[in-house]
Each structure stands twice: as C-alpha cells, then as structure tokens.
Amino acid sequence: TIAAQTGNGKVTQDFTLNSVPVGDSYDLEINKAGHTTYRLTGIPVEEDMALSALKLLSGDVNGDDKINVSDQNAILGNGTYNLSVSEAAVKLADVNGDDKVNVSDINVVLSSDYYNKGAIEITYSKGD
C-alpha cells in the first residue's frame, strides 16, 4: 500500500524484493487510497528483472474500485464541495491533490482517461 503525500498527491515509489526464487511466479497488488487497484498476476520471476512504471488511476473517492458518478456525487456532497481538505467531510474528494475540493476534482473524475475505469488487472501467461 502506497502512502499519501502532500502537494499534488503524485508518489513515485520503488520496491525491491530480495530472495525471490527465479522461476516461480507471483501476484502483485498495488493500492493507494482514492485510486483504483493495480493487480498483476502470474508474474514469472527472472534474474535481475524489473517492472516498468505502473500508474494508479485517481478518482475512486468512495473506494469501490471504480471511477464513476458515485465518486462525482461524493465530491459534490454536502460538507465537501468548495472546501479545503481539512474542512471537507470526504478527504479523498481532493482528487488532484491541491488541498481544495472543487471543479478541478470533478474534471479529473469526468475525464475520459479516468471516468468509467476500474481496477487494472493483468494476468501473465507463458511467453509474456
């Protein structure tokens, strides 16, 4: 699980897994509050391998692993919209990490890169 960070909320985090036997395969799940889950299953382990950067999608305000109208409604809800994060009833409604809950957060949720997206799931098979 990746911790939150101040500012724009973007976090770059590197992980190293030591003593993982070559030849076995593993599953990896990455979580960050307010984002959809990223799942990789059946990852074949090779000597000195690395996975490229993975991007979690922000905007899952209600935590159901989907970005949709429910998240938009959570942002617009009483006690949240047009407030600072410290005042907002729903802290995760600050989707873009600017410390304010406003139309900018709605725009992220409604953008075609995010809206109607859910958990990202990739399954490896032999030959991938």
CORFEN-V534925 format. One record per pair of residues at least 24 apart in sequence whose ideal C-beta (glycine too) atoms are under 7 Angstrom apart, sorted by the first residue. I is the first residue (numbers start at 1). J is the second residue. Records with the same first field share a line. If there is no record, write none. Layout:
I->J, J
//
This chain:
1->31, 32
2->30, 32
4->33
7->97
8->96, 97
9->58, 97
20->45
21->45
22->46, 47
30->54, 56
32->56
33->92
34->58, 60, 61, 92, 95
35->60
36->60, 65, 67, 117, 118, 119, 120
37->65, 119
38->120
39->119, 120, 121
40->122
41->123, 124
42->123, 124, 125
43->124
44->124
57->114, 117
58->95, 108
59->95, 108, 109, 114
61->90, 92, 93, 95
65->118, 119
66->118
67->109, 114, 115, 116, 117
68->115, 116
71->109
72->106, 109, 110
75->101, 105, 106, 109
//
